[in-house]
Amino acid sequence: MVKLSRPSLFLLLFLQAVAFYSAVSQPFIGVNYGQVADNLPPPEATVKLLQSTSISQVRLYGSDPAIIKALENTGIGIVIGAANGDIPALATDPSHAIQWVNSNVIMYYPSSKIFLITVGNEVMTSGDQNLISQLLPAMQNIQNALNSASLRGKIKVSTVHSMAVLSQSDPPSSGAFNPTLGDAMRGLLGFQRENGSPFTVNPYPYFAYQSDPRPETLAFCLFQPNAGRVDSGTNIKYMNMFDAQVDAVHSALNAMSFKDIDIVVAETGWPYRGDSDEVGPSIENAKAYNGGLISHLKSMVGTPLMPGKSVDTYIFALYDEDLKPGPTSERSFGLYRPDMSMTYDVGLLKSSQAPSTTPLAPTTTPVTPSPRPTLGWCVPKVGVSDAQLQANLDYACGQGIDCGPIQPGGACFEPNTVASHAAYAMNLYYQTSDKQPWNCDFGQTATITSVNPSYNSCIYAGGSTLPSRETTTKNNANPNNVVLWWRRLWCSTMWFFLF
């Protein structure tokens, strides 16, 4: 047996700790793959499209065998669904549940990475009392069928809820389930706690804006700089509607003593087109919402009541579905068109660059343009709150700039603070825009400086050219950041191997 030297052992522990940290800290981006359409590309072509993006999970509303088969051996996680119409048979006949699992799961697993089954969609707010009473037995029979196939813990069982299961959601700390659903909801949550399955819900800031179409509400919904909203129950300032809605669900779970159940966002999105009487749909708004959401999830900042944890989220939707009834907006949520071209760019492509079109400035009151671009670097003003900086960060990264350097492993990830990450993103947004003063406004929370903020290998674009590595390291390196990084890694290493 080879005996490792002390330096070699430390290096091994160091690398294992880094690998462990990276594995558990990466958020995923999921997408809903609906099929209410007659013009969608073949599943094989869609799989190639997905593999060209950072989308790592797909939610199906059913269990289309062609799609599940096309996804095998890709590593893409799959959520499959049992329709509302399947619930009565699944609830009353355990053998039917076994047959359903055999046909839709066993036949493909594990080559196709199925990890969650959703039984029904928004059943609890359907008003159908018979269906509501049959939901839990159906979920139990599916779970029992999975257990019989030795898949307990490998594939979870849940059901998807609309936000209407809450009777109270504003402020978020007052979140509560509709009391008329009390017993049924408690039974579902007890099942989910016992089996470790998530509470899946569909928050849509878009609908919140439709009910309150003020400019300040739009900015709050689109992850754009705004004044924020203070929760009177906790004195927490919320900077975006997504966090407020998710935390309202968390509060409702907590009120029923089920706060340990994880929350998964099964659907959320924003339409890029609508009828003339619809408030909110536009390319700009859809891009701002989905881009800001993706940036927010990747930042791993979490929500105020669930900090430091990215909520698993599925964007609605992969494609437009041209056969869906209702207003035009219902058929206009797709990130991609049926010909697989992008509807708008939110940076999902693995090889994507910043969009060629100039993004909208994050202010509604631009100052008078100067005749020539202003040189220098855009940085936050002193005293700006972390909540406002997080909003600026979400907005900037949501405009298609490359925020990879402030992700784990990136050259500018350390120091891992909102202030540092926001400074990098705000400056990069400014540099890739027109370099006019209003591109560095961010609701009057930023300013232009002639002092290069680069440090170590973290290079801020600025001036007339990128600063050289030599100049940056010599003049702007912050050794305290390096010391902090090593201290954190040492603590992580010791924790990982002691526990």
N, C-alpha and C positions, 0 to 999 in steps of 0.2 A: 504494500500500500504506500502510495506517494504521500509524504508529509509536506504540507504547504508551509511556506515561510509566513511570518506574520504579515508582511506587506501584501503577499499574494492572497492570503486569507481575507485581509481587509478589502482588497480590490474585488474579490469574489462577492463578499457581503454587500459591498457598495453597488455592484452591478445588479445583484439580485433585488436589492431594495428599490433601485431605480425602475427595474422591470415591473416589480409588484406595484409600485406607485402609478406607473403609466397604465397598467392594465385596469386598475380599479378606478381611475380618475377620469377616463375618457367618456364623454357623453356620446350618445348616438342620435342620429337624425333619422326618423322614420317617415314613411309616406303612406297615405291611403290609396289603394289601387282599386278604384271602383270600375264597374263594367256596364253601367246603364247607358250603353252607347252602341252604335252600329258601325263605327269607323275607326276602332282602335287597332293599333299594329299587333302582329302576332306576339304571343308571350315570349318567344325566343328573342325577338328584336327588343322587346321591353327589358328583358334581363340584361342584354348587352348595354342598353342605355343606363340601367341602374348601376352596372359595374363601372361605368365611366364617371360616376358621381360619388359623393361621400355618404349617400343614403345606404344605411346598413340594415334596416328593418323595413318590412312591408306588411301592411295590414290589408287582408282581404275581407270582404263582407260575407263571402261564402267560402267554398272550398273547391274552386275550379281545379280539376285534376291537371289540365294542360299547364296552368300557371305554376302549380305546386311542383309538377314534374320539371318544368323549365328552370326552376330555381334550385334544383338539386345540385349539391357539390359546389355551390357558389359561396357558401358561408353567410348568405343573407338570411337574417332571421325572419320567420313567417308567423303572422297571426292569422288564424283562420276563424270563420264564424259559422255558427248554426243560426239559421234565420228564425224570426219570430214564429213563422208558420211551422217550424220543426218542434217547437217547445212542447205542445200537448203530447205528441207521441213519445218524445224523450222523457217526459215527466211520468207518464203512466206505464211505460213498458221498458224495464231495464234491458231487455234483450235488444230492443231497438237502439238503445244507447251504445251497447256493445257493437252492434252492426255498424253504427255511424262511426265509431272510433276506428273499427277495423278498416272501413272503406276510405276514410278521410285522413287517417293518421298513420296507422300501422303500415299501410301499403307504401308509404313514402318516407317515413322516419327511420333512421336519422339522416339519410342522404339529403332530404329536404329538412331544413332546420326549423321545424315547427316547435314553438315554445309556449304559445298561448292560444287558448280557445275561448272566444267570446260567445256566450249563449244569449242570443237576442240583442236587439239594438233599441235602447231607450224604452224598454218595456215598462219600467216603473212609472213613467209619465204618459203612458198610452191611454189610460182611463179604462182599460179592459181588465176588470177585476179577476176574471177567470185566468187570464194569461199571467197576471201578476202573481196569483196564488200558485201557478204551476212553474214559475221560473226557478225557484230554489230546488224543488224536486228534480227538475231537468238538469240543473248544474250538478246536483249530487250524483245522479245516475251517470253523467259523463265522467265525473271524477272517479266513481267506482269502476267504470270500464277502464280508465287509465291505470288505476291501481292494479287491476287484474292483469294488465299487460306490463306490469313492473315499470310504469312510467310516472309514478307518484313523485312529485318534486322536480321532474324533468319538464313536464308540460303542465302549465297551470290553467285553471278554469275561472273565468270572470264573466261579467256582463257589462254592457256599456250604458252609461247614464247621460241624460242631458242635464244642463245646469238647472233645469226646472225642478229637479229633485230637492233643491234648496228653497225653503220659504223665505229665507233671509240670507243676504250675501253682502250687504253694504251697511257698515264697514266690514272688512274681511273678518275681524275678530268676532263678529256677531253671527257668523255663518251657522246655519242650522237646517237640518232636513225638515221637509214638510211633515208636520205631525201626523197627517193622515196616512203616511207611509211608515210610521214608526215601527210596528211589529214586523212587517215584511222586510224593512230595511235592516232591522236588527238581526233577523235571521240570516239574511245575505251576508252581513258583515261578520257574523259569527262563523259562517262557513269559510269566508275568505281568510279570516285570521287562522283558523284551524289548518288550512291548506296552503297558507303563505301566498295567496294570489292577490293581485293589485286591485284597487278601486279605479275603474276606468271611466273617464268622464270627458264631455265635449265642451270645453269653454271657448266661446267665440267673442272676443272683444268687438268684432265687427257688428254684432247684433246690439251690443251695449252702446256703440256709437249711434246706431240707427235710432235708438230710443232717446238719445241725448246728443243731437248733432251740432254741438258747439265746437268752435275751433280748438279750445283747450282740451275738450274731450278727445278730439281726433289725435292731437299730439300725444295725449296720455295713452291712447290705444295703439299708436304706431311706433312706440319706443323712441319717440322724438323728444328733444329737450322740452321740459314743461315744468310748471311750478310744483307738481306733485300733489298728492292728496293725503291728508293725515287721518289715520284711523283713530277716532276719538276714544276707542276702548284701550288701545295700547300705546298711543302717541307715536306710532311708527308711520313714517312718511313713505307712501308708495309712489313709485315713479312710472309705473306702467300698469295697464289693466290686466294683462296676463297674470302677473304676480298676484294682483288683488283677487282675481277669480279663483286661482289655484289655492291661495291661502284661505279663502272662504270655505272651500271644500275641506281643507285641513281642519279648520275650526269646527265644522259640522261633525267630522269624524271624532274630533277630540271631545265634543259635547256628548257624544254617545259612548265615550271611553274606548274608541278604536283608533286612536291617533298613530298606533304602530303600523297600521296598514299603509302600504305604499300607494301613492297616487300616480296613475299613468294618464296622460292626455291622449285620448284615442283619436280625437279630431280637433283641429283648429286651423283656420285659414282666413283668407280675405279675397273676395272676388275682384277680378280686374276689369269687369265690364258689367253693366246693368241697364235696366230700363230708365227712361228719362225721369221717372218719379221715384227712383231708388236713390237713397242717400249713401254715399261712401264708396261705391265701386269705381276703381280706376287703376290703370297700370301703376301709377306712382304710389298709390296707397297700398296696393297689393305687394309691390316690391319693398316698400318701407316696412310693412308688417312682417312679412315672411323673412326678409333679410335681417330685421332687428331681432326677431324671435330666434333665428339660427345663431346669431352672434351672442344673444343672451344665454342660450343653452350651452354654447361652447365655452363661455366664460366661467362656467361652473360656480357662479356666485349663488345660485339657488334663489329662493324667495325669502322675504323677511322672516317668515315663521319656519322655514326649512332651509337655513343658510348652508352654503358649501355643498349643495347637492343639486345636480341637474335633473329636472323632472323629465322622465322618458316621454317623448312627444312625437306624435304622428301628424304631419302636415296634411291638410286636405286641399288639393288632391294631386295625384300624379298627372292625370289627364282631365280635360273637360269631358263631361258625359252628356252627349247631345240629346239623349232621349229622356232626360229628367224633366218632370213637369215643373210648373211654377214660373216665376219671373226669370228674366235672362241671367241674373246673377247666379241662379242655381246651376246653370250650365257653364259657368265661367270661373271656376276655382283652379283650373289646371296650371301646374307649373310648366307643363309641356303640352304642345299641340299634338293632335293625332299623327302628324308627320314627324314627330319626335324633335321638332325644333323648340327652342326655349320660348316661352311666352314672355319672360323677362328674366334677367340674370340676378340670382341671389348668391352666387358663388358656390353652387353645389358641385360643379364639374371639378374633378380632381386636377385638371390642367387649366382651370379657369383663371383669367386675369381680371383686372378691374374693368368694368363695363366701359365701352367706348363713349357712351353718352355721358355728359356731365350731370352728376346727381344734383337734386334740388338742395339749395342751401338750407341748413337747419335753423332758419329764423324767418319770421314773417315780416320783419322790418329791417331790410338791408340798408346799410349806410350807403352814401353816395359813392359810386365806383371811382377808383383812381384810374388814371389813364394807363398805368403800367402795373403789372403784377408786383405785389409787395414781397420782398425777399425776407428770409429768416425762417423761424420755426414757430409753429402754433402750439402753445402750452396752456394748461389750465391756470386760471388766476388763483392767488393764495386765498385760502379760506373757503373754497367751494366744497360743499358736502359730498360725501361718498355716494349718496343717493343720486345727486345731480351728475356726478362724474360717471356713474354706471349708466345713466340715461344717455350721456354723450357717447360713451363707449359703444353701447348697443346701436345707436343711430349711425355712427361712423362706420362700424364694421358691417352694418346692414346695407351700406351703399355699394358693396362689391369690392372694397379695398382688400388687400391681402393682410389679414390679421393673424396669419400663421405664426409670425415671430413672437406673439404674446400668448400662444398656446403652449401647453406643457412640452418641454423639450426645445422650444424656440429660443433664439438668441436673446429675446427681450422678455422672456417669461418671468425671470427673477429681476427685481423683487416682485413677488406675487401679491401685488396690491392693486386695488381699483385705481388709485391715483396714477401709478406707473403705467398700467395698461391703457388707461384713458388717455394719458399724455401721448403715448405712441400712436394710438388710433386717431386721435384728433389731429395730430400733426400730419399723419399720412393722408387723411381725408383732405386737409388743406392743400397739401403738396400736389395731390392728383386732381384737384379742382382747378379753378382759375387763379389761385393765389391772390384773390382779392380779399380785402378786410372782412367782408361778410361771410367768407368761407371759414373764417376763424372767429366766429361770434359765439355760437352755441348758447344762445340765450344770454349773452353778455357774461359768460363764465370763462372765456378764454382770451388770450392776448398773444400778440406776436413779439418774439424776442430775437435779439441778435446773438444770444448766447447758445451755442450748440449743446443740446441736452444729451447727446450720445454718450455712452459709457461702455467700457470693455468692448465686447463684440456686438453690442446692440447699437446699430447705426440708424440714426434718424435722418430721413431725407430732408434736405433744406438748403437754403442759399440758392446758388445757381447750379450747383452740382451736388452729388453725394459727397459727404466728407470722407477723407481717406481713413483707412483703418489705423494707420500710424498716428495721424494727428489726433484722432478721436481717443485712442487709447492713452496717448501721452497727456492730453490736456483735460480729459473728461472722465477717466476711469474712476469708479467708486469702489475701492477695495472693501468697504464695509458690506457691499452686496455680495461679494465673493465669500467673505467670512460667514455671512448669514446663510448662504447657500450650503456651505460645507457643514455648518452646525445642524441645519435641518436634515441633511442627508444622513449625518451620523445618528441623529435621534431616530430617524425613520428606520435605519438599518438595525439599531438595537431593539426597537420596538418589534420589528418584523420577526427577528430571530428569538426574542425572549417570549413572545406570545404566539 
